[in-house]
Amino acid sequence: MIVADGRLAQLQTVRSAIGTGLAPVYWLGNAPSQFSAWVSGLFTTRDDLLEENDALRARLLILERRALKYAALAAENNELRRLMNSSEVLDDRVIVAEVVSVSPDPFSHEVVINKGSRDGVQVGQAILDATGLMGQVQQASSFTSQVLLISDSSHAVPVEVVRNGLRAILLGNGNINTLELVHVPDTADLREGDLLVSSGLGGRFPKGYPVAEVVSIRKDPGEPFMQIEAKPKAELSRSEMVLVVFSQIQQAIQSPSEVSGDETELQQPTDSGEEN
């Protein structure tokens, strides 16, 4: 029979008919296992759902972290661009620094930047952000410097009104958003919206840096001076990147190796070991 099937294919029709008849038997034999697999696919255990939920939550946290990181990098890039644009209009040499710490004392408006005496920073240097004067260096160590903000109650800036050259003193009052212009006679020509810039008197701050804008003027009867409030131009509580300003006088007293016209070199720390 085998020889006949192999050579003459006489039994092919018979085998096909038998296979067709046995197909329901095979299907019924596999039905229980297939049904069990189908049912198990419909019902997932609670542990499996919790595990899958945890995995998805972890992946979501990773993606959110990446998104926040990219957003922070974009914001930092924009702030650097603003700083570079503002530094182009300054006549003085500057270096870029980053705010690394803020004083926890609510009565002391101070921040710490990541540039110090190793970079040529000295006490009294002006600190700016992209929009205006922030304060001055109060203390400088090798790698960091402590900056006193213009809003601190112990800080004062000699200013002048851009519109008419009127000079006065701008004081901090402990409010991060408000400054006080003092000793201005009630007959002075001053208006809301006037821009106040550093006058350069006293030699502490270079002349012409934006400091504040007049927002409120009050004249009390019988009082010789007006009560004037101004809003800082700098974003004192928000800026993360700042400019450390080297005035022309400071540049003159520094060694030639520390004074360079190359902006790229200016942003690099000065190695005191190279001084003669």
Secondary structure, DSSP 8 states (H G I E B T S, - for coil): -HHHHHHH-TTHHHHHHHHHHHHHHHHHHHHHHHHHHHHHHH---HHHHHHHHHHHHHHHHHHHHHHHHHHHHHHHHHHHHHHHHHHTT-SSEEEEEEEEEE-S-TT--EEEES--GGGT--TT-EEE-SSSEEEEEEEE-SS-EEEEETTSTT-EEEEEETTT--EEEEEE-S-TT-EEEES-BTTS---TT-EEEE--TTSSS-TT-EEEEEEEEE--TT-SB-EEEEEESS-TTT--EEEEEE-HHHHHHS-GGG--S-HHHHTS---GGG--
